[in-house]
């Protein structure tokens, strides 16, 4: 079909009034000059019907039509997500209550919103994502429109005002979707590139208009991560550790109850911990300014409504391996022909030191937080008045949990 389409264009482009416009010329030759598949506009591009179609011509026609319909539904899906985005981001900010002066960059919000394309389950995501990413070589403007990498939007938004600003953000991205459509169907090589993925030749065509939940996952993950960072919260991990196994097999038991004695819930959560069985790593949150804070109910709400442990916690760990999101989010987004969503969560990740009782070695790769094991915790976790005890963070996993000094009372709250 690639060769046929190229041959067709070479033979017909000089016959058309709009010789530089592939799709319009194609419809003109087919006797369907009224067809306009370049716009986000209902009914302008209808199902292709013509007695002049050969089988291969119909194949071209249906792909032009299919690209138009999918992008129209993508545009509508973003529009349908507009009010929902403001509502959800408002709820996230209310729950996490980031510091009043916490800010985010408009370009980061736009890129996070654009990643929603990756989370769609109404398309073969891998094929469509590959088409968009590889389009960076064939049609860089389509890539920039849809992935927003390199955007120059440097406006700073206070997180407390973000919910009110999202309507303009979503509308701007809708404009980018609309601008991409004519770039694809009007240019022969770009059209062939997208059509060859096979994503736009199915019947029925995928409808993205009702996929608002999926389109917002990237944005929600990013906002949660930034709100945690604004509140001086880090992600702490215990490598090569299954917290449930630790709670049930440690000789002599653990220093305090973890909430993991009975296993994990459907999200692989127990108490304040998430276990990633793909890497045998246990994660928790740690407020560096208030180490006794219990984030179990917060994480339960986050994972029930807005994102997944894999994106928020596991993603941050992968991002750390990439060097951390110290530059723009877009710098970490493209890997080869795929999109890497890891750095949507760029909260700092620190690894518990599993082998040390030294007050200067709370973490293996981060500085020790103020107050670690030195402030005492009389009255908590059964620590009596004669023993001030040793205080550790609520989600702590380290030697004070598994093998504390003899007769030492340890508390995590």
C-alpha positions as CSV (number, residue, x, y, z in Angstrom):
1,X,0.0,0.0,0.0
2,X,2.9,2.4,0.6
3,X,4.1,2.0,-2.9
4,X,0.6,2.2,-4.4
5,X,-0.1,5.4,-2.4
6,X,3.1,7.0,-3.5
7,X,2.4,6.0,-7.1
8,X,-1.1,7.3,-6.9
9,X,0.1,10.7,-5.6
10,X,2.7,11.1,-8.3
11,X,0.1,10.4,-10.9
12,X,-2.7,12.7,-9.6
13,X,-1.2,15.6,-7.6
14,X,-0.8,17.8,-10.6
15,X,-4.5,17.3,-11.5
16,X,-5.8,18.9,-8.3
17,X,-6.3,22.5,-7.3
18,X,-4.6,21.9,-4.0
19,X,-1.5,20.0,-5.2
20,X,0.2,20.2,-1.8
21,X,-2.7,18.8,0.1
22,X,-2.9,15.0,-0.2
23,X,-6.2,14.2,1.4
24,X,-8.2,17.0,-0.4
25,X,-6.7,16.0,-3.7
26,X,-7.6,12.4,-3.1
27,X,-11.2,13.3,-2.4
28,X,-11.3,15.5,-5.5
29,X,-10.1,12.8,-7.7
30,X,-12.7,10.4,-6.3
31,X,-15.5,12.8,-6.9
32,X,-15.9,13.7,-3.2
33,X,-14.6,17.2,-3.2
34,X,-16.9,18.2,-0.4
35,X,-15.2,15.9,2.0
36,X,-13.0,17.6,4.5
37,X,-11.0,15.3,6.8
38,X,-8.5,17.9,7.9
39,X,-10.6,19.5,10.7
40,X,-12.0,18.8,14.1
41,X,-15.6,19.2,13.0
42,X,-18.5,16.9,13.3
43,X,-19.9,15.4,10.0
44,X,-17.3,17.1,7.8
45,X,-15.6,13.8,7.2
46,X,-18.2,11.1,6.7
47,X,-17.8,7.4,5.9
48,X,-16.2,7.2,2.4
49,X,-18.6,6.0,-0.2
50,X,-18.0,6.2,-4.0
51,X,-18.6,4.0,-7.0
52,X,-15.2,5.1,-8.2
53,X,-13.2,3.3,-5.5
54,X,-10.9,0.4,-6.3
55,X,-10.1,-1.8,-3.3
56,X,-6.8,0.0,-2.8
57,X,-8.4,3.4,-3.1
58,X,-11.0,2.5,-0.5
59,X,-8.1,1.4,1.8
60,X,-6.6,4.9,1.5
61,X,-10.0,6.5,1.9
62,X,-10.8,4.6,5.0
63,X,-7.4,5.4,6.6
64,X,-7.9,9.1,6.0
65,X,-11.4,8.8,7.5
66,X,-10.1,6.7,10.4
67,X,-7.4,9.1,11.3
68,X,-9.9,12.0,11.3
69,X,-12.4,10.0,13.5
70,X,-9.8,9.0,16.1
71,X,-8.4,12.5,16.4
72,X,-11.9,13.9,16.6
73,X,-12.7,11.5,19.4
74,X,-9.4,12.3,21.1
75,X,-10.2,16.0,21.0
76,X,-13.7,15.3,22.5
77,X,-12.2,13.1,25.1
78,X,-9.9,15.9,26.3
79,X,-12.9,18.2,26.3
80,X,-14.9,15.7,28.4
81,X,-12.0,15.5,30.8
82,X,-11.9,19.3,31.4
83,X,-14.2,19.6,34.4
84,X,-13.1,16.2,35.7
85,X,-9.5,17.4,35.7
86,X,-10.2,20.4,37.8
87,X,-12.3,18.4,40.2
88,X,-9.7,15.7,40.7
89,X,-6.7,18.0,41.0
90,X,-8.7,20.1,43.5
91,X,-9.3,16.9,45.6
92,X,-5.6,15.9,45.4
93,X,-4.5,19.3,46.6
94,X,-7.1,19.3,49.4
95,X,-5.9,15.9,50.5
96,X,-2.2,16.5,50.4
97,X,-2.4,20.2,51.3
98,X,0.9,21.3,49.8
99,X,2.6,24.3,51.2
100,X,0.8,27.5,50.1
101,X,3.8,28.7,48.1
102,X,4.3,25.4,46.2
103,X,4.4,26.0,42.5
104,X,4.5,24.0,39.2
105,X,5.4,25.0,35.7
106,X,2.8,25.2,33.0
107,X,5.0,23.2,30.5
108,X,5.3,20.3,33.0
109,X,1.5,20.2,33.4
110,X,1.0,20.2,29.6
111,X,3.5,17.3,29.2
112,X,1.9,15.3,32.0
113,X,-1.5,15.8,30.4
114,X,-0.2,14.7,27.0
115,X,1.0,11.4,28.5
116,X,-2.6,10.4,28.9
117,X,-2.3,9.0,25.3
118,X,-0.1,6.2,26.8
119,X,-2.8,5.0,29.2
120,X,-5.6,4.5,26.7
121,X,-6.9,0.9,26.5
122,X,-9.2,1.6,23.6
123,X,-6.3,1.5,21.1
124,X,-3.3,-0.7,20.6
125,X,-1.3,1.8,22.6
126,X,2.1,0.6,21.7
127,X,1.4,1.0,17.9
128,X,0.0,4.5,18.2
129,X,2.6,5.7,20.6
130,X,5.3,4.4,18.3
131,X,3.6,6.3,15.4
132,X,3.7,9.5,17.4
133,X,7.3,9.1,18.6
134,X,8.7,8.0,15.2
135,X,6.8,10.9,13.7
136,X,9.5,13.0,15.4
137,X,11.7,12.2,12.4
138,X,9.0,12.3,9.7
139,X,6.9,15.2,11.0
140,X,8.5,16.9,14.1
141,X,5.6,19.3,14.5
142,X,3.1,16.4,15.0
143,X,5.4,15.0,17.7
144,X,5.7,18.4,19.4
145,X,2.0,19.0,19.2
146,X,1.0,15.7,20.8
147,X,3.9,15.1,23.3
148,X,4.6,18.8,24.0
149,X,8.3,18.1,24.5
150,X,10.2,21.3,24.2
151,X,7.2,23.5,24.9
152,X,8.1,27.0,25.8
153,X,5.2,27.6,28.3
154,X,7.2,28.8,31.3
155,X,4.2,30.2,33.3
156,X,4.4,29.4,37.0
157,X,1.2,28.2,38.7
158,X,0.7,28.0,42.4
159,X,-0.6,24.5,43.3
160,X,-3.4,26.0,45.3
161,X,-4.6,27.7,42.1
162,X,-3.9,24.8,39.7
163,X,-7.5,23.5,39.7
164,X,-8.7,26.9,38.5
165,X,-6.0,27.0,35.7
166,X,-6.7,23.6,34.2
167,X,-9.5,24.6,31.9
168,X,-7.0,26.7,29.9
169,X,-4.4,23.9,29.9
170,X,-6.9,21.4,28.5
171,X,-8.2,23.8,25.9
172,X,-4.6,24.5,24.8
173,X,-3.9,20.8,24.4
174,X,-7.2,20.4,22.4
175,X,-5.8,23.0,20.0
176,X,-2.7,21.0,19.6
177,X,-4.7,17.9,18.8
178,X,-6.7,19.9,16.2
179,X,-3.5,21.3,14.7
180,X,-2.0,17.8,14.3
181,X,-4.8,16.4,12.2
182,X,-4.2,18.4,9.0
183,X,-0.4,17.9,9.3
184,X,-1.0,14.1,9.2
185,X,-3.6,13.8,6.4
186,X,-2.3,16.6,4.2
187,X,1.3,15.3,3.9
188,X,1.8,12.1,2.0
189,X,4.8,10.7,3.9
190,X,3.2,11.5,7.3
191,X,-0.1,10.0,6.3
192,X,1.7,6.8,5.2
193,X,3.6,6.7,8.4
194,X,0.4,6.8,10.5
195,X,-1.7,4.6,8.2
196,X,1.0,1.9,8.2
197,X,0.5,1.3,11.9
198,X,-2.8,-0.3,11.2
199,X,-4.5,1.6,14.0
200,X,-6.9,3.5,11.8
201,X,-8.2,0.7,9.4
202,X,-10.3,-1.2,11.9
203,X,-14.1,-1.3,12.1
204,X,-15.5,-0.1,14.4
205,X,-12.9,2.6,14.9
206,X,-11.8,3.2,18.5
207,X,-13.6,6.0,20.4
208,X,-11.5,8.0,22.9
209,X,-14.3,10.4,23.8
210,X,-15.3,8.5,26.9
211,X,-11.8,7.7,28.1
212,X,-11.4,10.7,30.4
213,X,-10.3,8.6,33.3
214,X,-7.4,7.2,31.4
215,X,-6.4,10.5,29.8
216,X,-5.9,12.1,33.2
217,X,-3.8,9.4,34.9
218,X,-0.5,11.0,33.9
219,X,-1.6,14.5,35.1
220,X,-2.9,13.1,38.4
221,X,0.3,11.2,39.0
222,X,2.5,14.2,38.3
223,X,0.4,16.5,40.6
224,X,0.5,14.0,43.5
225,X,4.3,13.7,43.2
226,X,4.8,17.4,43.2
227,X,2.5,17.9,46.2
228,X,4.4,15.3,48.1
229,X,7.7,16.9,47.3
230,X,6.3,20.4,48.3
231,X,5.6,18.9,51.7
232,X,9.1,17.5,52.2
233,X,7.9,13.9,51.7
234,X,10.2,11.4,50.2
235,X,9.6,7.8,48.9
236,X,11.6,5.3,51.0
237,X,12.4,1.8,49.8
238,X,13.8,-1.4,51.2
239,X,15.6,-3.2,48.5
240,X,15.4,-7.1,48.3
241,X,12.6,-7.0,51.0
242,X,9.1,-8.4,51.1
243,X,7.6,-6.7,54.2
244,X,4.9,-9.4,54.6
245,X,7.5,-12.1,54.7
246,X,9.6,-10.0,57.0
247,X,6.6,-9.6,59.4
248,X,5.8,-13.3,59.5
249,X,9.3,-15.0,59.4
250,X,11.6,-12.8,61.4
251,X,12.9,-14.8,64.4
252,X,11.7,-13.2,67.6
253,X,9.3,-11.0,65.6
254,X,9.7,-7.3,64.6
255,X,10.1,-4.4,66.9
256,X,6.6,-3.1,66.2
257,X,3.5,-4.1,64.3
258,X,3.7,-3.2,60.6
259,X,0.1,-4.1,59.6
260,X,1.5,-6.6,57.1
261,X,1.1,-9.8,59.1
262,X,-2.0,-10.9,57.1
263,X,-0.6,-10.2,53.6
264,X,-1.5,-7.6,51.0
265,X,-4.6,-6.1,49.6
266,X,-5.5,-5.9,45.9
267,X,-3.0,-3.1,45.4
268,X,-0.2,-5.1,47.1
269,X,-0.5,-2.7,50.0
270,X,-0.4,-3.4,53.7
271,X,-0.3,-0.7,56.4
272,X,1.8,2.1,55.1
273,X,3.7,-0.2,52.7
274,X,3.6,-1.2,49.0
275,X,5.4,-4.3,47.9
276,X,6.6,-4.4,44.3
277,X,6.9,-8.1,43.5
278,X,8.5,-7.4,40.2
279,X,11.6,-6.0,41.9
280,X,11.2,-7.5,45.4
281,X,11.2,-4.0,46.9
282,X,9.0,-2.5,49.6
283,X,8.1,1.2,49.5
284,X,6.6,3.7,51.9
285,X,6.4,7.5,52.3
286,X,8.4,9.4,54.9
287,X,7.8,13.0,55.9
288,X,11.3,14.4,56.6
289,X,9.8,17.1,58.9
290,X,7.3,14.8,60.8
291,X,8.6,11.2,60.6
292,X,5.7,9.8,62.7
293,X,3.1,10.6,60.0
294,X,1.1,7.6,58.9
295,X,0.5,7.7,55.1
296,X,-1.5,4.4,54.9
297,X,-4.9,6.1,54.6
298,X,-3.5,8.7,52.2
299,X,-2.0,6.1,49.9
300,X,-5.2,4.1,50.0
301,X,-7.2,7.1,48.8
302,X,-4.6,7.9,46.1
303,X,-4.5,4.4,44.7
304,X,-8.3,4.1,44.9
305,X,-8.9,7.2,42.9
306,X,-6.1,8.8,40.9
307,X,-3.0,6.7,40.1
308,X,-1.3,3.4,40.8
309,X,1.5,2.3,43.1
310,X,3.5,1.3,40.0
311,X,3.4,4.9,38.6
312,X,3.8,6.9,41.8
313,X,6.3,4.7,43.7
314,X,7.8,2.3,41.3
315,X,8.0,5.1,38.6
316,X,9.9,7.4,40.9
317,X,12.4,4.6,41.5
318,X,12.9,4.1,37.8
319,X,13.2,7.9,37.3
320,X,15.9,8.0,40.0
321,X,17.8,5.4,38.0
322,X,17.6,7.7,35.0
323,X,19.2,10.5,37.0
324,X,16.0,11.9,38.4
325,X,13.8,14.5,36.8
326,X,16.2,17.4,37.4
327,X,15.5,18.9,34.0
328,X,12.2,19.2,32.2
329,X,9.8,16.3,32.4
330,X,10.0,15.9,28.6
331,X,13.7,15.1,28.7
332,X,13.0,11.8,30.3
333,X,9.8,10.9,28.4
334,X,11.0,9.4,25.1
335,X,13.0,6.2,25.0
336,X,13.6,4.9,21.5
337,X,10.1,4.4,20.0
338,X,8.2,4.3,23.3
339,X,7.1,6.7,26.0
340,X,8.6,6.2,29.5
341,X,6.1,7.5,32.0
342,X,8.4,6.9,35.0
343,X,9.3,10.5,35.6
344,X,5.7,11.6,35.9
345,X,6.6,10.8,39.5
346,X,9.9,12.5,40.4
347,X,9.6,12.6,44.2
348,X,13.0,11.9,45.8
349,X,13.7,8.2,46.5
350,X,15.9,7.1,49.4
351,X,16.9,3.5,50.3
352,X,16.8,2.4,54.0
353,X,20.1,1.2,55.3
354,X,19.2,-2.3,56.2
355,X,22.4,-3.1,58.1
356,X,23.2,-0.2,60.4
357,X,22.1,1.1,63.8
358,X,24.2,4.2,63.4
359,X,22.2,7.4,63.9
360,X,24.1,8.8,60.8
361,X,23.1,5.9,58.5
362,X,19.3,6.0,58.3
363,X,19.6,5.7,54.5
364,X,22.1,4.1,52.3
365,X,22.0,6.9,49.7
366,X,20.5,10.0,51.4
367,X,21.3,12.1,54.4
368,X,19.7,11.2,57.8
369,X,16.7,13.2,58.6
370,X,16.6,15.4,61.7
371,X,15.5,13.6,64.9
372,X,16.1,10.0,63.7
373,X,16.4,7.7,66.7
374,X,17.5,10.5,69.0
375,X,14.2,12.2,70.1
376,X,12.8,9.3,72.1
377,X,9.1,8.2,72.1
378,X,8.0,7.6,75.7
379,X,4.4,6.3,75.8
380,X,4.3,5.0,72.2
381,X,4.2,1.3,71.1
382,X,4.4,0.2,74.7
383,X,7.5,2.2,75.5
384,X,7.3,3.0,79.3
385,X,8.4,5.9,81.3
386,X,11.7,4.3,82.3
387,X,12.8,4.0,78.7
388,X,12.5,6.9,76.3
389,X,12.8,4.4,73.4
390,X,14.1,4.9,69.9
391,X,12.0,6.7,67.3
392,X,12.0,5.8,63.7
393,X,9.8,6.9,60.7
394,X,6.3,5.5,60.4
395,X,7.2,3.5,57.3
396,X,10.7,2.6,58.4
397,X,12.3,-0.7,57.4
398,X,15.8,-1.2,58.7
399,X,17.7,-2.9,61.5
400,X,15.8,-1.1,64.3
401,X,12.8,-3.0,63.0
402,X,14.3,-6.4,62.4
403,X,17.1,-6.6,64.9
404,X,17.0,-3.7,67.5
405,X,19.5,-3.6,70.3
406,X,18.5,-5.8,73.2
407,X,16.0,-4.3,75.6
408,X,15.6,-1.3,73.3
409,X,12.1,0.0,72.8
410,X,11.4,1.1,69.2
411,X,8.4,3.2,68.0
412,X,7.3,4.5,64.7
413,X,4.6,6.9,65.5
